[in-house]
Every structure is written in C-alpha cells, then in structure tokens.
Amino acid sequence: MKNLSFALLTLVTLTPGFVRAQPVTPPAAAAAGETTLQLDVGFGVRAVPAARVTVPAGETLRLVAPDLGRDIAYIWTRNGRAIPGATERTLVLPRVASSDAGTYACLFSTPATLPQTSQQLVLGVGPTDRLLNLSTRGLVTADQSLIAGFAVSATGQGKKLILRAVGPSLSLFGVGNPLRQPVLQLFDASGRSYQNGYAYPPVVGGPTYESDLADSLARSGAFPLPAGTRDVVMMLPFVPGNYTAQVTSGDGTPGTVLLEIYEVP
C-alpha cells in the first residue's frame, strides 16, 4: 500500500465470489511469485458462482480445469472469446500484466457432446504495494447505518476507487436477511456530500461510464453482480483527503450489507 490507507469502524470480511476455485499446491514446491487455482464445474446441476482473485503484476498464474477423464477437449476463454492455442487442461499466464485482467473460463467437450463451461474466474492484476480490496459486512437497520472511513494520502496524485453496497445479491451466497434496498452516500472531511465524477466526451465508439466501469471492475477482480438488482456501485476519482462511506436502508427494513472498496489499477 503506497498512497491509500483505510480505517474501518466495523470489520467482518466476506469474499462471496471466491466460492469454489481452490488454491492448488503443485507436486513440486511452488516457485516464488506463482499462484495456481483449480476451477469447479456444475454442469447445470448446481450453481457455481464465479470466483475472483487479484494477483500482482509480474506473477505467474496457472488455471487448472476440472479433470473429467479421457477424450476431453479443452478450450480456454477470456471475456467469452477463445484464447488462441489454449487447449490444454492447464492455462499458464506467465508474468501477468494489467492487460490480462478479465473473466476466464474453460469449455470442455467430447466428440459426442456439446461444449460445457467451467466456473468463471474474474482476474484482477495490480502492483504488490497497493490496496487491492477491502470488504466490510454489517447489519443495517432503520436507525443504524454501516460506516467506513478511509483516507487518500496527501503524497499521492489521487485514486480511482469503486465502492459497492451489496445487499440483495448476498442471497445468492447463502447470506440470510440481506439488505433489500441499500443506499450508499459519500462524505468528505468536512461532512459535505462528495460528488466528484468522470467526464466522457460524446465520441462515437468512445468510452462511456458503463464501459469504463465494466473494465475497471474486471481489472480490480470484483465478483460479478446480477443485472437489475438494487445493489449500489459507484466509481469516482478521489483527490487526497479523508472520506466517509455510509450505507443506510432505503426502505427502512433491516438487513445485512457488504460494503466494498476497490482501488482500480
């Protein structure tokens, strides 16, 4: 962590996206700077939520597909497109860079079956000396909010952060009584509402807030949220200073919420 520090008032860490992908220790001792993950598969019989991981730039990442026996054809994909030449059970990404961030999966088939997909893995890439993600889970009621204070160092140039108040989607991960309608508010050190944002010129084919957010979420390693939910996602530039994030209930009903802060690499 170089230019960003956080101080939390409550802290219970939850990473619901990292459900089935399991770290694997190779038969030989793993080399320094190497991560190996094995993906799960549900074949439509059971739900397998996407996994997520963020690794430092320059590290080697190995993704291992489930062992489904002989005569299996493997096709690795990134963001839904086949990776040229990636047809082995193990996909190796040597010296990962920010351009490698995205959503990975493996398709398997036999001469007699249609391709079926493995669990997805959302990969984020970032330097080792920065904050990657901070998650806080707590109960919000009509008169009790969830509050997190954080600071962007005055020695830095500011940060691009994504903040999420995940309520309804927590039910997908077995969390009981999720907050139905989270409201996320940001305040600066003076207690004023923080309203900074990015400008996107109206250029045909140019970036939009939506496309920038989707790319930034993938690079940050954030687990995906279903479309159309009342979970709150905000991406803002933060100049050096102290800030407070507050989650309240929009309809007055109590529930559990996950407050997340991601630094975008």
Secondary structure by P-SEA (a helix, b strand, c coil): cccbbbbbcbbbbbcccccccccccccccccccbbbbbbbbccccccccbbbbbbcccbbbbbbcccccccbbbbbbcccccccccccccccccccccccccccbbbbbcccccccccbbbbbbbbccccccbbbbbbbbcccbbbbbbbbccccccccbbbbbbcccccccccccccccbbbbbbbcccccccccccccccccccccaaaaaaaaaaaaccccccccccbbbbbbbbccccbbbbbbbcccbbbbbbbbbbbcc
